[in-house]
Amino acid sequence: MGVLRTLMIGAGALLALPGAAGAHIVADPGRAEAGAYQAVVFRPQPKPGWRLEIERREGRVAAVTWRGELPADQFDAFALLFKLPDQAATLYFPTVQSCGAEQSQWTEIPSAGERASHPAPALVVTPKAAAAEPHQH
């Protein structure tokens, strides 16, 4: 029998993955270049019968929520595609993961040098690569 699973990802300038409700959530890839369009993978993927809710604030995505059922021993993947900022930064995606009555909050944004026990998934946006010098003939 399937277990109701819910994954809520805070987005905007801040996004996530469930296996069991206690599985550590990460963003994949963890690094990408500024200004690029980037697909970031989380788990689980929307499936027939699942509900996908997108909350917007001021024209921007503020949260993405998936609700659906999977067998307790399974997970799946989904991806979000979005344009990264033009400047280097670390983007955090606070995530609340529910599986049945269990809930894990992967929402901590660490301070410099700090290690969080339930860190929000993060994507490090690296500076744009220097443009190659034009080839001269």
N, C-alpha and C positions, 0 to 999 in steps of 0.2 A: 504494500500500500504506500502511496506517495505521502510525503510530508510537505505541508505548506511551507514554502521558503519565501522570505522577503528580503530584498536587498535595497537599501535606500542610499543613494550616493549624493552627497552635497557637491554641487558643481560651481559654476560661475567662475570665480578666480580660484576656486578651490576644487575629487572623484573616487573604485573598488572590487569582493569575491567570496562566496560561501562554499564550503564543503559541508562540514558540520558548523554549528553556530560559533564554535571556538576557533576555527581555522584562521590563521593570520592572513590578512588581506593585503595584497600588493598591486601596484599598477605595472603592466608589462607593455612596452619597455619602461625602464626606469629613467631613461635619459632621451632627449630629443632636441633638435636644433631650433632656436628661436625663429619665429615667423613661418615655420613649416605647418602643413596640415598633417596631423598625426592621428593614427588609430591607436587607441589604448585599450588593452584587453583586460576584462574583469570576468567574474563568473557569477551567476549562470546566464545563459543565453535565452532571450525570449522564445517561447515555443507556442504552438497552437494551444489555446486555452489559458495562456498566461496573460496577465494584464501589465501593460507598460504605462506609467504615468510620468509626464514631464511637467515640472513646475517651473514657471518663468517669472522673473522679477525684472522690471525695467528692460524688457526685450531680451534678457539673457537667461540661459538655463541656470536655475538655482538648485534643482534636485532632480534625480532620475530614480524611479522606483519600479522594480520588477516584482511581481507576485505570481507564484505558481507552485506546482507540485513536482517533486522528483522523489525516487526511492531514496531512503535515508543514507544509503552508501554511495550515492552518485552526485556528480556536479557537472556543469557544462560551462562553456565560455561565451562571452559576448564582447562586442567591441563598440566603442564610441569613437566617432571621428570628429575632430574639432580643430580649429586653427589656434596655434600657440601664439602667445604674445611675441612682439618683436624684440623684446629685451630678455636677457637671461634672468631666470628666477627659479624658485622651487614652488611648484604648485601642489597644494595638499587637497585631498579629496576625502573629507570626513565621511565615514561610512557606518551605517547601522545595519547589522546582519541578524536576521531572525530565522530560526528553524524550529517550528512548533512553538513551544513555550520558552525556548532558550533564546537569548539575545546577547550579542557581543557588539560593543561600541568601539569601532576603530576610528576614534575621533581626535586623539591627542596630537597636537602640533608641537613638536619639541622645540625648546629654546636652543640656541647655539651650544654645542657640547653636551646637551642633555640626551638621555636615552629614554624614550617613552615605553611604557609597558603595553599600551594598546595604540600604536602609532597609526595615524591616518595614512593611507596610501599616498605616495608622493611621486611626482614626475619632475626631474631636474631638467630645466630648459637651459641649454647651453648657448653661448654666444654664437651668432651666425659665423660660418666659416668664411675666411677672407676670400673674396672673389679672385679667381685665377687671373694672372696677368694675361692680357690678350696676346695671342701669338702674332709676332711681327714677321713679315716676309721681306 
